[in-house]
Amino acid sequence: MTTSEFFRKMTSRYLWLNLAAMLAVVIALCIGAQVLMGIYTHHGESIALPDVRKHSFPDAVAVLEDLGMQVQVNDTGYVKTLPPGTVLEMLPAAGTMVKSGRIIYLTINADNTPTIALPDVIDNSSLREARAKLISMGFKVGEPQYVYGERDWVYGITVNGKHVTAGERISVESTLIIQVGNGMRDAADSIYMTDAPPQEYEEEVFIDGSGAEHGAGDATQGEKDQFEVVQ
């Protein structure tokens, strides 16, 4: 190909039209990709989440779905003063700017009072240890009840006047009373608790020669030897 032929083809109108057409196609593809990506990712679209806490679950779902959000329950809690099914928490938090289609996680108030299994603290720990463990687990603990036994040692737990055992499930609203030793007996002694009255003993009575009765503390040894002992 001669130089003149090369320049003639380079200046050909047909060539430049083809190049312009290819460039237009490339530009159109780039613009189309950006538009489609923006639609898919909701580019530039953000919504401030409304506060649906303390709303009923159906109302909260309706509000959030109207904004294009998805809703999932991820946990339950318990607040005695709120009705069952009330929204306690939301994630992301209210006021957060999010895009349509975002999943919103809700924590719902439980229908029933939660229960917790009682840990093994009876006859296995001190008052301080048992109290700290029970409170950390969410139990309510009242003032301890002192019984005969080693000082500060846990001998039992009662709920509403009834003894409970390790592993038993107890409502978080119930108050636990820890029965703890008062130090009145040695740790090696057996612990006995009884309501029986103390045993009464009859005093020895002496009768003198005149028939008068005398207590043992009132007579001398010589008189005791002469008097008749009456039981």
RANOR-V175074 format. One record per pair of residues at least 4 apart in sequence whose C-alpha atoms are under 6 Angstrom apart, sorted by the first residue. I is the first residue (numbers start at 1). GAP is how many residues later the second one is. D is the distance in Angstrom with one decimal. If there is no record, write none. Layout:
# RANOR-V175074
I/GAP/D  I/GAP/D
This chain:
# RANOR-V175074
28/4/6.0  33/4/6.0  38/4/5.4  38/5/4.5  45/54/5.9  46/51/5.6  46/52/5.1  46/53/4.6  47/50/5.1  47/51/5.2  47/52/6.0  48/47/5.0  48/48/5.4  48/49/4.4  49/45/5.1  49/46/4.9  49/47/5.5  50/44/5.4  51/43/4.7  52/8/5.5  53/34/4.9  53/35/5.5  53/36/6.0  54/32/5.5  54/33/5.2  55/5/6.0  55/31/5.7  55/32/5.7  56/29/5.9  56/30/4.5  57/28/5.7  57/29/5.8  57/30/5.9  61/4/5.9  64/5/5.4  65/4/4.9  68/32/5.1  68/33/5.4  69/31/5.7  69/32/4.6  69/33/5.3  70/31/6.0  70/32/6.0  70/33/4.5  70/34/6.0  71/32/5.6  71/33/4.9  72/33/5.0  73/32/5.6  73/33/4.8  74/31/5.8  74/32/6.0  75/32/4.8  76/31/5.2  76/32/4.7  76/33/5.6  76/34/5.7  77/32/5.0  77/33/5.7  78/31/5.1  78/32/5.4  84/25/5.2  84/26/5.5  84/27/4.7  85/23/5.5  85/24/5.0  86/22/5.6  86/23/5.2  87/20/5.8  87/21/4.7  88/19/5.4  88/20/5.5  89/17/5.8  89/18/5.0  90/15/5.7  90/16/4.6  91/13/5.8  91/14/5.1  114/57/5.9  115/54/5.6  115/55/5.0  115/56/4.2  115/57/5.7  116/53/5.1  116/54/5.4  117/50/5.0  117/51/5.3  117/52/4.1  118/48/5.0  118/49/5.0  118/50/5.5  119/47/5.4  120/46/4.9  121/4/5.5  121/9/5.7  122/32/5.6  122/33/5.7  122/34/5.4  123/31/5.3  123/32/5.1  126/26/5.6  126/27/4.6  126/28/5.7  127/4/5.9  127/25/5.3  127/26/6.0  127/27/5.8  134/5/5.4  135/4/5.1  139/33/5.5  140/35/4.9  141/34/5.4  141/35/4.8  142/34/5.9  142/35/5.4  144/33/5.6  144/34/4.8  144/35/5.9  145/34/4.7  146/33/5.7  146/34/5.0  146/35/5.6  146/36/5.4  147/33/5.9  147/34/5.1  147/35/5.7  148/33/5.4  148/34/5.6  148/36/5.8  149/32/4.1  149/33/5.8  149/34/5.6  149/36/5.3  150/31/4.9  150/33/4.7  150/37/4.9  151/30/4.6  151/31/4.8  151/32/3.8  152/28/5.5  152/29/5.2  153/27/5.3  153/28/5.2  154/25/5.9  154/26/4.5  155/24/5.6  155/25/5.7  156/23/4.9  157/6/5.7  157/7/6.0  157/20/5.5  157/21/4.6  157/22/5.7  158/4/5.0  158/5/4.2  158/6/5.7  158/18/6.0  158/19/5.2  159/17/5.3  204/12/5.7  204/27/5.6  205/9/5.6  205/10/4.8  205/11/5.9  205/24/6.0  205/25/5.2  206/7/5.5  206/8/5.0  206/21/5.5  206/22/5.5  206/23/4.8  207/4/5.6  207/5/5.4  207/6/4.5  207/20/5.4  207/21/5.3  208/4/5.6  208/19/5.0  219/4/5.8  223/4/5.8
